[in-house]
């Protein structure tokens, strides 16, 4: 039985435009721009140079730290540039640009296994590590790290099938079209964690997805159960999902492992299945392309590194007077000034808005109504965080636990002044992180 969590909102899900659209494979993009890391993170060391011919699944980036993951070519073709390129999160990130030859010639390093059940736990984890799998949310540790460090500490593995953010339907379509990959991936997780079952949490507005998963579980007799969840945002966050399914609350600043839980998203579970059975690394991503500015919204299965412009073209292009483009969901995504960014391993959606949809009022003044505090799932006081951030009061921001903010956007959604709270909190976090090392050094010297 699903349990409640504090705060949250019930926005219009806006999923009707794409939840009935099958996943559409994208024809070969002429060029891919594959980032060697994510913004504000240590990028991988490039293993290729301009002029090199690469094959699909070939390693092109070696991680700097052993706990990180490598980057792989998503198409075969010729490397035309190794240079910083604009990232959807802002700023430039080192990237490898590949001119696609359209042949998808596979790397000989991709080795399927005849009997996946014959693999040891260590061998399965190594195949997951070699596949470069990361969860969709930025800042998450690599999936292999979560598995290896959770064994013996985790008694509950949860698959995030909530997909509670408006517009997003890629996970829902995956449940309908690729349920076997999800269920078999869950079975591999159960083996690796030495558990009797894995739990998939799915919101009740995806009843046909729940039915498809349960049917596959019954047919395969997999150690997996599906738990229906109420429709509520941000139920897909680790803290809220763990509380909704287990009743346990994750302490501030702690990972789910602290309460014996490990959380993985649907796309990661499918990647685990492919890595263990076929040896295929993460080279493709399913992206929801939607919004009133898109001519033919849909769900697109594309090579990682596909320019956003190609995704929009595959969905009929943009309508006239489209005024806003967002990479990511409407609550947590980032607005873009151009379409020259590309799909990353964590890209879940590309949204474009026209007409009145997505338009806000001119920012007014905070009236201290308290709505933001009532919906904050982390029990923070956004009204005070906003004041401290605007006044650049770093000590007050730290004392008010700004770093616990999960940037879900629930506060901004209900704010009658339509203040850009998430943006302000992100900037405040960045400033706070810049000062924290100085504070820590001073404390060490005093000690």
BATI-683482 format. One record per residue: residue in one letter; x, y, z of N, C-alpha, C in turn. Coordinates in pm, whole numbers, plus 32768, in hexadecimal, padded with zeros to 4 digits. Example, Ala and Ser with C-alpha at 12.3 -4.5 7.8 and 13.67 -1.06 7.14 Angstrom:
BEGIN
A85277DC7830C84CE7E3E830C85287EB6830C
S85057F1F82C485577F9682CA850A80038313
***
This chain:
BEGIN
X80557F8980008000800080008058807C8000
X804580D47F9D8095814E7F94807781AB8008
X80DD81EE803A80CF824B80A980DE82DA8077
X80BE833880CE80C283C580A7814A840180C7
X81698471808481DF84BE80A681B5855180B5
X8207859D80F881E48628811681EA867E8098
X819186E18090819587418023816A87067F9E
X819C87427F31817987147EAC810587607E70
X80F487507DEE808B87977DA4804B87377D40
X7FDE87647D047F9687157C9F7F8687687C20
X7FF2877D7BD67FE687CA7B5A7F9F877A7AEE
X7F6987C07A8B7F30877D7A167FA1872D79D4
X7F8A86AC79BC7FFA8659798E8024867478FE
X7FCD86AB78AC7FF086D378228030866177D3
X800A85E777ED8047857277AC7FF7853F7735
X7F80857377207F28853C76B97F648543762C
X7FB885A576147FEF85B6758D804F85477565
X808C850375C980F2849E75A780DF841675E9
X80888409764D8080838776908042831A763B
X8006834175CA7FD382DE756C802B82CD74F1
X809E831174F180F9830B747E816882A47498
X81748244743E81DC81DE744B8266821D743F
X82C981DD747B8353820B74738381820173E3
X83B2826F73AE83D8827673228470827D7314
X84B1821872D88542822072C4856582917264
X85C882E0728A85F183517236864A832171C5
X862D834871498689832A70DA8712836670F9
X8777833170BB8801835670DB881683ED70D8
X8836842D714A885884BA714688DD84CC70FC
X88EC853470AE89688545706189E3855770B9
X89CE858671338A3F85A1718D8A118590721C
X8A6A856072728A4C855973018AB985A4734E
X8A9085E273BC8AEB862B74158AE385E8749D
X8B45859774BD8B42854575368B97858775A2
X8B5685B1760C8B9D85F376798BF3858E76C6
X8C6985BA76ED8CC38564773A8CAC856F77D0
X8C4785B777F58C2385C578828BA7861B788B
X8B79863279058B08868A791B8B3A870C7958
X8AEB877579478B1887F979728B3B87F87A07
X8BAA883A7A2B8BDF88457AB28C1887C07AE4
X8C2D87617A8C8C6B86E37AB58CED86CF7A68
X8D44867A7A9F8DC4865D7A5E8DAA860D79DF
X8DCE8641796A8DB285F878EE8E12858378DA
X8DE9852578868E4084B578628EB284E67809
X8F1C849978098F8E84B677B18F6F847E7726
X8F7584D076BD8F55849C76378FBB84347609
X8F8883CA75C98FDC835E75968FE9836374FE
X8FAA83C674C08FAC83D1742E8FDC845C7406
X900784667389903384E573528FE9850272D0
X8FF1857E72A48FB285A572268FE9854F71B4
X8F8E851A71658FB484C470F58FA684307112
X8F9B840A71928F8D837C71B58F0583487187
X8F0382CA715D8E848286713F8E5B823871BC
X8DDF824A71E78DAE8205725F8D3881AD723A
X8D208149728D8CB280EC72778C4B80FA72E8
X8BD380CE72CD8B6780D4732F8B8F808573AC
X8B8880C574208BAA8082749E8C3D808674C1
X8C8D80C974718D1C80D5748F8D31813C74FE
X8D8B811E755B8DA8817B75C68DF481F3758E
X8DC0826B75A98E0182E475778E2C834175E9
X8E06832076658E2B837276D78E47831C7751
X8EBD832E778C8EE682E078018ED18335787F
X8E8B830078E58E72834F795D8EF3837079A9
X8EF583E579E68F6984117A338F7083C57AB7
X8EFD83B37AF68EF7836E7B768EBF82E17B63
X8EF2827E7BAC8EC881F37B968E3481DB7BB1
X8DF5822F7C078D6882187C248D0C82507BB8
X8D4182A17B5B8CF082D87AF08CE482737A7D
X8C9D829B7A138C85823F79A38CB7827B7921
X8CD1822378C18D06824C78408C96828077E6
X8CC082BB77748C6382EE770F8C7C82A3768D
X8C10828476438C1A823075CD8BDD82757552
X8C10824F74DE8BDA828474618B4F824B7448
X8AF182A174268A67827574108A4A8258737D
X8AA8827873258A9D825972978B2882347265
X8B30820171ED8BB381ED71AE8BCB8261714E
X8C498286713E8C6882F570E68CF083307104
X8D0583AC70DA8D8683EE70E58D80845F714A
X8DE5846471A18DED84D072048E17855071BC
X8DC485B771C88DE0863671868E0E86A371E7
X8DF9868F72688E2486F372CB8E2986B47355
X8E8786E173A58E8D86C174348EA48747747A
X8E36878174AA8E3C880A74DC8DC588267537
X8DCB889075878D5988B375DC8CE188DD7588
X8C6C88AA75AF8BEF88D0756D8B8788F675D7
X8B28894875B08AC28978760D8A6E89037640
X8A5A890176C48A0B88997706898488D37730
X891E887E7734889888AD7756889088E877E2
X88E788BA783F88E588ED78C78927897578D3
X896589A4786689AA8A2478678A408A117862
X8A858A6C78238B158A6178168B3E89FD77AB
X8BC089F377978BF4899677338C38891F7775
X8C2A88AB77348C61882D77668CB187EC76F6
X8D2687B377138D71876C76AB8D1A87027668
X8D2486F975E58CCF869D759A8D1A86657521
X8CE885F274F18D1B85B574778CAE85BF740D
X8CCF85FB739B8C70860A732E8C8E85A072C4
X8C28855272A18C3984E372428BDE84F871CA
X8C1784F371548BCA84F770D78B96846B70BE
X8B15845970BD8AD583D670B58ADE839E7027
X8B138324701B8B1982E56F968A9D82936F77
X8A4182886FD889C382436FC289CB81AB6FC2
X8A4181726FDA8A4F80E06FD28A3C809A7059
X8A4980E570C78A3D80AB714D8A93802E715D
X8B0D8035712B8B6C7FC671368B937FB371C8
X8B7D7F3C71FD8B907F24728C8C227F0D72B1
X8C437F3B73288CC97F23735E8CD77E907384
X8D4C7E54736A8D617DC873928D637DB5742A
X8D697E2374758D697E1A75078CDF7DF8753F
X8C777E0374EC8BF07DE175198BDE7D4B750F
X8BD87D0B75818BD27C7875838B577C4975D1
X8AF77C0D758B8A837BD475D28AAB7B56761E
X8A587B2E767B8A727AB576C98A017A5176AE
X8A2579D4769989C1796E76768961795576E9
X8996794B77638941792E77D7895B79957844
X890D7A02784789237A6A78AD89197A34793C
X88C879CC794F88B7799679D68933794E7A08
X8993793379AD8A0E78F279D68A7479567A0D
X8A5A79D879FD8AB77A3D7A2C8AB27A4A7AC4
X8B267A617AFF8B2A7A7C7B8E8AFE7B0C7BA7
X8AE67B2D7C268AC07BB57C498B2D7C167C20
X8BA97BF27C388C197C497C158C207C607B7E
X8C067BF67B308C087C047A9E8B967C5D7A6D
X8B217C527AAB8AB17CA77A848ACE7D397AA3
X8B057D547B198B257DDD7B3F8B8E7E177AE0
X8BED7DC67AB78C547DF57A5C8C177E1879D4
X8BB77DC979A78B767DE879278B247E687932
X8AE57E7E79A58A9B7EFA79BC8AFC7F7179C0
X8B6E7F607A028BD17FCC7A0A8C067FED797E
X8C227F8679318C5A7F9C78AB8BF77FDB784A
X8B767FD4786B8B0F800978128AFA80A07823
X8B3480DC788B8B28816C789D8A9D819A78C5
X8A57814C791989CD816C793E89C981CF79B2
X897E823B79A08965829B7A0B88CF82B37A12
X889C82D37A8B880F82F67A9787F6837C7A54
X877883917A2E8756840979E28770848A7A30
X875D84867AB5876B85017B0187FC85297B0C
X881885A87AF488A085DB7B0088CF85D07B91
X894D85B07BA0898685A57C25898085197C5E
X893684BE7C1C892E84367C4D89B383EE7C37
X89DC83977C938A5483467C7A8A3782E07C0D
X8A9F82AD7BCA8A8982467B648A4181CD7B9E
X89F5818A7B4989A2811A7B7689F780A97BB1
X8A6A808B7B758ABC801E7BAA8AEA803D7C37
X8B0680BC7C528B3480E57CD78AC480D37D3D
X8A4980F87D1789D780E87D7189BF80557D92
X89D67FFF7D2F89C27F6F7D478A307F387DA1
X8AAD7F4F7D7D8B1C7F147DC78B227F467E57
X8B017FC57E6E8B067FFB7EF58A847FE17F43
X8A1D7FB17EFE89A07F947F4289927F047F6F
X89E27EAB7F3589D87E1E7F5A89FA7E0C7FEE
X899E7DCD803789B17DBA80C689767E298119
X895F7E9E80DC89247F0F812488937F2780FB
X886F7EF6808487EB7F12804D87917E98805A
X87197EAC809086B87E3E8099863E7E588041
X86387ECD800185C67EEF7FAB85F97F367F2E
X85E27EFA7EBA86047F397E3A85837F6A7DF9
X85807FEB7DD88509802A7DA18527805E7D14
X84CF80437CB784DB80787C2F847880EB7C22
X84AD815F7BFA845C81D77BEE840E81D77B6A
X839281AD7B71833981B17AFD82CD82197B0E
X82E382777B6B827C82DC7B888268833A7B12
X82D6836C7ADB82D383CD7A6D826584357A87
X8277847C7AF8820E84D77B26821685627AEA
X828685867AAB8293860D7A75823B861C79F8
X81FA868E79EA81A386A3797481EC868E78F1
X81A38665788C81CF86517801821E85CF77ED
X826985A0784D82C3852F7837827584AD7829
X8292846177BF824E83E077A982AD83737778
X832F838D7773838D832A773F838C82AA7793
X838882B678178384823F786D830281F3785B
X8294823B7850821181FC783C821181A977BC
X824481E377508248819A76D282A7812276DB
X831381307727836F80C07738832B804D7780
X82D8806C77E4828D8003782A82317FB977C9
X81F58002776A81987FC4770D81DE7F76769F
X82507FA9767082917F6F75FB83077F15761C
X83467F2A769083BB7EDC76B483B47EA97744
X83427E70776B83357E4477F783967DD4781A
X83B97D7E77B784147D1077D5849E7D4377FD
X84CC7DAD77BB854E7DE577E0854C7E18786F
X84DE7E5B789684D37E8F791E84D27E1C7982
X847D7DB9796A846D7D4B79CA84EC7CF879D6
X852B7CDA796585A67C8A796B86197CDA79A7
X861B7D5C798D867E7DB079CF866C7DB17A65
X85EE7DB37A9285D17DAC7B2285FF7D267B5D
X85EC7CBB7B1286177C377B4186AF7C337B54
X86F97C737AF9878A7C7C7B0987AF7CCB7B86
X87657D377BA1877F7D857C1A87647D337C98
X86F87CE47C9686DB7C8E7D08874D7C2D7D23
X87877BF57CB987FA7B9A7CCA88737BE37D02
X888F7C5A7CCD89057CA27CF888FB7CD07D8A
X88837CF57DB588707D227E3F884E7CAF7E9E
X88417C357E68881D7BBF7EBA87967BD47F00
X87337C027EB586AF7C1D7EEC86467BC27EAD
X85D87BB17EF4856C7B5B7EC485147BA07E5D
X85127C267E6084BE7C6D7E0084EE7CFC7DED
X84C27D367D7E84DA7DC27D5E84517E037D4C
X84437E7F7D7A83C27EC57D7583C57F317D09
X83607F307CB283507F9A7C4F82DC7FF27C7B
X82F780727C95828E80D07CBC825A811A7C42
X81D9810D7C25819D814C7BAF812081987BDA
X811582157BAD809E82637BCE8022822A7B89
X7FB082367BCB7F3681F57B9B7F0082307B19
X7F3682A47AEF7F0982DA7A6F7F47829179F8
X7F9482287A157FCF81D479AC7F9D814479BC
X7F1C813479BF7EE180B179DB7F0880497973
X7F0D807178F37F34800F788E7FC77FE9789C
X801A804578CE80A6802378EA80B17FBF795B
X80617FD279C3805F7F747A3480337EEA7A05
X7FCB7EE879B07F987E69797C80037E227929
X80497E6B78D480B07E2F787F81217DF478D3
X814A7E3B793B81B67E0A799181897D8D79DD
X81107D917A1580DF7D1E7A6180D17CA27A08
X80A57CB5798C80987C46792F81217C077913
X81857C5B78FD820C7C2A78E182487BE5795B
X822F7C1C79D182607BDE7A4C82267B527A5C
X81A37B467A4081617AC37A4D81987A6079E6
X81B07A8F796D81E17A36790382707A07791E
X82C37A5F795483507A3D796B836B7A0B79F8
X83057A167A4F831479EF7ADC838B7A357B1C
X83987AB37AFE84087B037B3083EF7B2F7BBF
X84597B407C0D844B7B6E7C9884347C057C9F
X83C47C307C6783A57CBE7C5B83147CD47C82
X82F87D427CC7826E7D687CE7825A7DF97CBD
X81DF7E1B7C9881BC7EA37C7181657EE17CDE
X818D7F567D0E81417F9E7D748102801A7D36
X807D80207D2C803C80987CF7804D810E7D58
X806681837D22807881FC7D72801282647D49
X7FEA82B77DA87F9383267D867FDB83897D2C
X7F9083D27CDB7FCC84347C7F7FE784B57CCB
X806784D27CDE808E85477D2B811E856A7D0D
X813885E97CF681C086187CDA81FC86517D5A
X827D86347D7D82E585EC7D3382FC855E7D66
X829C85077D5082A5847F7D84831B84327D4A
X834F845B7CD783BE84137C9B8445842F7CDA
X844D848D7D3684CB84A87D7B84EB84357DDA
X856C84187DEC859683A87E40855883AF7ECC
X856084237F0B852F84307F95849A84147F9E
X844D844F7F4383BC843D7F47839383B17F1D
X83DA83777EBC83B982F07E8E83D3828A7EFC
X844482987F408463823C7FAD83FC8247801C
X83D282C1803D836F82D380A682E7829C807C
X82C382B27FFC824182847FCD823781EC7FCD
X82A681A87FB082A381167FA482C580CF8027
X832681038072835280BD80EC83278101816D
X83028181816682E281CB81DF835D82028225
X83D581E381F284508214822F8472829E81F7
X84AF82F1824A84D683778220856E8382821B
X85A283B381AB863283C5819B865E844281E5
X86C0843B823E86EF84B18286872885198226
X87268598824D875E860181F687EF85E681D2
X880D85F58152889685E3812388C485548115
X886C84F3813388938466812E885E842680AE
X88A283BD807D8870837380088807830E8033
X87BA82D57FD48757826F7FF7879281F78041
X881381D68027885281648069885181728101
X884681EE81318845820781C187CF81C48204
X875F81B481BB86E9817281F486D280E981B3
X873980B58171872F802E813886EB802680B2
X86E58095806886A380967FE6870680BB7F76
X86EA808B7EFE873280B47E8786C980CE7E1B
X86D681407DD6867281697D7386B281747CE9
X8670813B7C86869F81407BFB862A816A7BA2
X864881B17B3585DC81D77ADB85C6816D7A70
X855681787A29852D811479C7859481047958
X85C6817379248626816B78B686A9812978E2
X86D38142795E874C81017992873B806A799B
X86C4803F79C586A97FAF79D086AF7F6D7946
X86787FB078E086817F7B785887127F76782A
X87607FDA784E87EE7FDB782A883A7F6B786F
X88147F4D78EC88517EDD793588357E5B78EC
X87B87E4978C087947DD1787587E87DC377F6
X87F47E3077A988407E29772D88D57E147746
X89097E5277AF89987E4377CD89BA7DB477F1
X89657D74784289827CEC7870896B7C867802
X89037C9977B188E37C34774C89317C4676CA
X893F7CC2769D897D7CDA761A8A047D207622
X8A257D5776968AA37DA176A38A9D7E2B7667
X8A277E5A763F8A197EDD76008A217F4C7668
X8A7C7FAA76588A82801C76B58A10807D769A
X8A0780E576EB899D814976DA89BE81A07661
X8974818F75F5898C81DC757B890D821D7546
X889A82017585881C823B755687CC826E75CF
X877082C975B3871D8304761B8691831A75E4
X862B82FC763685A18316760E857A839E7646
X854F83F775EE85328481761384A384A675EB
X845884E0764883D48515762883E385A075EB
X83AB85B4757483AD86367531831C8667752D
X82FE86D07578827286F875878267878E75A0
X81EC87B975BA81CF884675D181808881755E
X813F88F2757880EA8930751481368966749D
X81BC897274A9820B89A5743A823A893A73DA
X821F88BA73F6824C884B73A281DB88217345
X81FB881272C5819587F0726281598766727A
X81AF870172938180867672A581C78638731C
X819A8653739681DD861F740E81E88588740C
X82518554744C826584C4745082D6849D74AC
X82F3841C74AE836283E474FB83C883AE7498
X844283DC74A284A983BD743F851B83707480
X85408300744285B482B1746A862882DC7410
X86888325744986F0836073F6877B833F742B
X87E3834673D5886C83367405889083A77465
X88DA838674CE890C83ED75288967844A74D7
X895784CC74EE89A3852E74A18953856A742F
X88D8853974198884857173AF8864860373CE
X887C865E7371885886EB738987C286FA73A0
X879E875473FA8711876E741786C687967399
X870887DC733F86C8880672C28698878D7272
X86E3871E727486BB86A4722C863F8666726B
X8637866A72F185C08635733585458684730E
X85528707730C84E0875B72E884B787447257
X8518873471FE84F88718717184AF86937163
X84D9862F71B4849885AB71AF840785B071DD
X83E686197229835C862A725A8314869A7211
X833B86B2719582F487127141832287A1714B
X838487BE71A083B6884671AE836688987212
X83888917721B83478972727A82DC89C67235
X827789E97283820E8A407251823D8AD27252
X81F98B23720582178BB2720781FC8BEA7292
X82498C4D72B7823C8C93733782598C3A73AF
X82A88BD1739982DA8B85740B833D8BDE7456
X83278BEE74D983768C50752383D08C12758E
X83BD8B9175AB840D8B55761684338AC775F3
X84B18AA4760C84E48A1C75F7852589ED7679
X84FE897976A8853289427725856A88B7770B
X85E2889D773D861A8816773C860687DE77C9
X85B7877477D2858E873E785384FA87557867
X84C8873278DD843B874778FA841D87DA7917
X839D87FE791B8379888A7931839788BA79BF
X83A0885D7A1E83BB88817AA9845088867AC8
X849D882F7A8B852A88217AAF858A883D7A3C
X8556885279C385AB8865795085E988EF7949
X8635890778DD867C898578CB865489C47846
X862D8A43784B86098A8A77D286858AA1777C
X86728A9A76F886E28AA5769B86D48B237645
X87468B59761F87468BCE75C7875A8BA67535
X877C8B26751D87948AF67495877C8A607491
X877F8A25741887668996740887E8894A73EA
X885B8989740688DA894973E5891588F97458
X88C188CF74B788ED8871751E88C287E574F2
X88F7877E753388D886F6750888A386A2757C
X886E862F7559883585D175BA88A58591760A
X88998595768E88F9855876E988BC84D97724
X890B8492777688D7841877B4886784347817
X885784B0784287ED84D178A0877B85227865
X8779853277E0870F858177A0868D8530779A
X8625856377DB85A5851A77DD853D855A7782
X854E85DC776284E8861E77128520869B76CF
X84DF86C1766184F4874276208469877D760E
X845087F1764883CC882F764683D388B77602
X836E88D775B383668958757182DA89907586
X82D28A1075A982518A4D75C882328AC1756A
X81B38ACA754381828B3774EF80FE8B677528
X80CB8BD574F5804B8C08752680558C3275B7
X7FEF8C0C76067FEC8C317694802A8BC776EC
X803B8B4D76B980728AE2770B81018B037735
X811B8AF777B681A18B0E77E781C28B9F7801
X81668BFA77E081818C8777F8815F8CAA7889
X81AF8CFE78C481968D28794D817E8DBE7953
X81578DE979C981468E7779E181CC8EB879FC
X81D08F3B79F382498F827A19825E8F6F7AAE
X82D98F527AD682F68F377B6282CC8FAE7BB9
X82808F8F7C2182578FF67C8082A08FE07D04
X8268900C7D7082AA90017DF282718F8C7E42
X82C78F4F7E92829A8EE57EEC82388F217F51
X81C58EDF7F6381618F107FC1815D8EBB8040
X81BD8E5F804C81CA8E0A80C481488DBE80E0
X810F8D86807880938D3B808880A98CB280C7
X81248C7E80BC81458BFE80F981248B8580A4
X80F28B98802A80CF8B247FD7814B8AD07FB9
X81BD8B127FA282378AC87F8182608A6B7FF1
X824F8A96806E82748A4380E0821689CB80EE
X819689E080CA8135897380D8814D89028074
X818789227FFF819988BA7F99822888847F94
X828688C27FDA831188957FD3831E8808800E
X834587A47FBE834E871B7FF183C187068053
X841D87678059848F875D80B5847987AC8135
X840087E2814683DB883081BD843488AB81D1
X846088E6816484B08960816B845389DA816C
X848F8A4F817A84458ACD817984768B1F8101
X84438B03808884738B4B801284698BE2801C
X84058C15806783F68CA6807384718CE480B3
X84AB8CA1811585248CD5815685A08CB88102
X85A48C4380C286168C24806B86218C8C7FFC
X85AF8CB57FC785AE8D1B7F5D85E78D9F7F90
X85BD8DC8800685ED8E47803E86828E41805A
X86B08DD08093873F8DC480B287948DC38032
X87628D7A7FCC87AF8D727F5087B78DFA7F0B
X87498E447F0A87498EC77ECB87A48F297F15
X87B28F147F9988078F6B7FE988968F367FF5
X88AF8EC37FB389348E857FB389628E638041
X89068E36809589278E0F811E89478D798120
X89C68D58810989EF8CCE80FA89DF8C7E817C
X8A028CB981EB89F68C72826A89658C518288
X890C8CB0826C887D8C98828488488C2C8226
X88788C2A81A8884E8BC2814A887A8B39817A
X88F48B3081AD89248AAF81DF88D48A838258
X88B88AE082B5886B8ABE832C87DC8A968309
X87A88ACC829A871F8AAC8270871A8A308218
X878D89EA820B8795896A81C487758974812F
X87AC89DC80EE879689EA805E87C5896F8012
X88338930803F886888BD7FF6880988467FF6
X87A58847804E874187DB804E86D887EE7FE2
X86D588667FA6867388817F3B868C88227EC6
X862487DE7E998630877F7E2C860D87BD7DA4
X85F1883F7DA485D7888A7D288564884E7CD9
X84FC88227D1F848A87E37CDB8431884A7C98
X843588C77CC783E489307C8A8357893C7CBE
X833388EE7D2582AB88F67D5B828F89817D93
X82F289BE7DD382DF8A437E0D82C68AAA7DA0
X83138AA57D3483008B047CC682798AF07C82
X82498A737C7F81CA8A557C3D81568A997C84
X81598A9C7D0A80E88AD47D5480FB8B677D77
X816F8BA17D5B818C8C2B7D8281348C8C7D34
X80DD8CDA7D7880868D387D2F80D48DAA7CEE
X814D8DC67D2181A28E2D7CE481F48DF67C70
X81EF8D717C5E82398D2C7BF482CD8D517BF7
X83068D4E7C6F83948D6A7C7F83E68CF47C4A
X84598D0C7C0E84AE8C9F7BDA84FB8C5C7C4B
X84B28C1A7CA484EF8BE77D1F85598B7D7D04
X853E8B207CAA859F8AB57C8F86228AF07C5A
X86178B4D7BFE868F8B8C7BC786DE8BD37C35
X86988C1A7C8C86DB8C627CF9871E8C007D58
X86DB8B907D7587148B2E7DD1878E8AE97D94
X87898ACE7D1287FD8A927CCE88758AEE7CD6
X885D8B6E7CBD88CA8BCE7CC588FE8BD97D54
X88A48BD67DB588CE8BDA7E4189208B617E67
X88FA8AEC7E3689478A727E5189D48A7E7E19
X89DD8AB17D9E8A608ABF7D5F8ABA8B1B7DAF
X8A838B8C7DDE8AD28BE87E2D8AF88BAA7EB3
X8A9B8B5E7EED8AB68B1E7F6D8B238AB57F60
X8B208A687EF38B868A017EDC8C108A3F7EC9
X8C148AB67E8E8C958AFA7E7B8CD18B267F00
X8C7B8B457F628CAB8B747FE38CC68B048046
X8C838A9180348C908A2480958D2089F380A6
X8D6E89DC80398DF889B0804D8E498A1180A2
X8E328A9580938E7A8AF880E28E558AEA8175
X8DD48AD681908DA68AC7821A8DE28A4A8258
X8DE589D9820D8E1C895E82408EAF896B8261
X8EFA89B1820C8F8A89C682268F9F8A1782A4
X8F4C8A7D82B98F588ACF83318F3B8A7D83AE
X8ED68A2683A68EB489D2841A8F248970843B
X8F64893983D18FD388DD83E790498923842A
X906489A183FE90D389EB843A90B88A0A84CC
X903A8A2E84EE90188A4A8579902289CE85CF
X900089598595900888DB85E1909B88B885FE
***
